[in-house]
Amino acid sequence: MDRDLGNNNVEMLCKTCSKQLDKIENGGSFIGKKDILKSPKKVLTANIPVKMDDGSTEIFPAFRIQYNDARGPTKGGIRFHHTVSQTEVEKMAFLMSIKCAVVDIPFGGGKGGVKADASKLSETEKERLSRSYIKEFHEFIGPEKDIPAPDINTNEQVMGWMMDEYQKINGDYEPGIITGKPLSLGGSKGRSYATSLGGSIVLEQYLEKENKGKVSVAVQGFGNVGSYLAKFLHEKGHKVVAVSDAKGGIYDSNGIDITELFEKYGKDGDLTIMDGVEEITNKDLLELDVDVLVPAAIEDQITTDNVEDIKADIILEMANGPTTPEADEVLEQDYTTVIPDILANAGGVTVSYFEWLQNLSHEYWTENEVNKKLEKYMKKAFKQVIEISEERGVSLRKAAYITGIKRVLEAEKMRGNL
Ligand code: GLU
């Protein structure tokens, strides 16, 4: 499969929202102005040499892309993954620009990535790679410039090494250069599970609006986002019937005890440790007859190859870009509700914003304060997206694009760039 569809996707995403924007503005000031979002403002690439434990040196292609900074410093995670390419990072950086605008936090969008198979790196190799990434890109990073965060296969430890390396180079204690840090280094309470908590809030808002009660759920991906999401939904009384990781999944029509699985999986990373479950593949999981399907792993999981087999009524996109634009059109025609990534998973970057605010003010908030504020931001964004969707009769994805893109273009206009 050709995974390098990044540019096409950005083009296509822009095209979809352009049409909607043209309609909304009704001959107004934004027509023909979307071009400013068709390509990133700054693309940084490097080949980073890293000393491996066996004494050899390996070269890793690395990227940091600052897509749009009209609304504030660029913001977005850094991923370590073997599929990373410039086009993939570009697409993710585009999504971050719109996502930050949808939840109305004062950031632009960026993304970073290293093409590396994280499962093959030892902790010491990972540390050297993290530090080398900062050595390479430190000039372009800063609390008022570009603020990285965790993403696929990077975690608070990686953020800690990166912050430390930045300080070694620049001298000052500046925790606001990066978010998703450990608590002991200026991290925020509630950040580790914020993406999932945000997603569960948005889903519950949608269910309430539709007068739906408890639902059955299948979650693809049991990393940081998928596992906490499954746990929150289980705790709220929904029936999580299937979960999976890269190795495969488990299914129980009566519902899996996620609290128990959460503890067990945390210890040895094996989903099949649960008793009485059926083993299934990731493909099976996507095609289960459930109320809610949650892709929480990587992009391009719902494609024209499998979209016709998807039976869920609601798709909660916790991964970034899990649905290809072509498959999305099919889902829209089938009246499947897609709660799009730029809304569903925006809780993570929202609490990153809170972390950054705490770092700049050196005043730290309680877990309850963080979660209450997150709830406020997520509910407000949900309400605004729903309103646009109902007013214009468009999907939630299009409504989210309209909300975000309008805000970015408004900022570009007031800067005199449009
Ligand atoms: N990587 C996360 C995302 O895709 C978080 C980004 C951030 O906190 O800056 O939204």
Boltz pocket constraint, residues with backbone or C-beta under 6 A from the ligand:
constraints:
  - pocket:
      binder: B
      contacts: [[A, 75], [A, 76], [A, 77], [A, 78], [A, 147], [A, 148], [A, 149], [A, 150], [A, 151], [A, 152], [A, 179], [A, 180], [A, 320], [A, 345], [A, 346], [A, 348], [A, 349], [A, 350], [A, 352]]
      max_distance: 6.0
